[in-house]
């Protein structure tokens, strides 16, 4: 009888601990930074029509969490451009073919994976799926505009 109670107790503790590791609590809304890679290393770089630029995403608020390398998709809102994901995590080759505006806007879609992310809002913890637009286990964490030079 004592072994059964001990086995049940250990199993309960193991599953409770695993469940707690799948929940991430953030004190504020995370901000996304789009940076360019070689030959210039700039935050929120200017794009040029006809040129390919290497961009990568950084979310400083998630750098010390288990989800820092979760997949992020860049979805263009305006302009005609080609986005190819590279082998590196959250790095893209971006080429603007045509832009009718001075800015290209990107929606940043973050894959939640198997994690639950809670965001502190008015002293309460709220699931990010209720805070951000949510689709296909991804949240649209932010919109970013980059200037286009012709």
Secondary structure, DSSP 4 states (H G I P E B T S, - for coil): -HHHHHHHHHHHHHHHHHHHHTEEEESS----EEEE-TT---BTPPEEBT-EEEEEEE-GGGTTSTTTT--EEEEESSSEEEEEE-SSTTEEEEEEEE-SSSEEEEEEEEE-TT-EEEEEETTEEEEGGGTSEEETTEEEEEEEEEEEE-
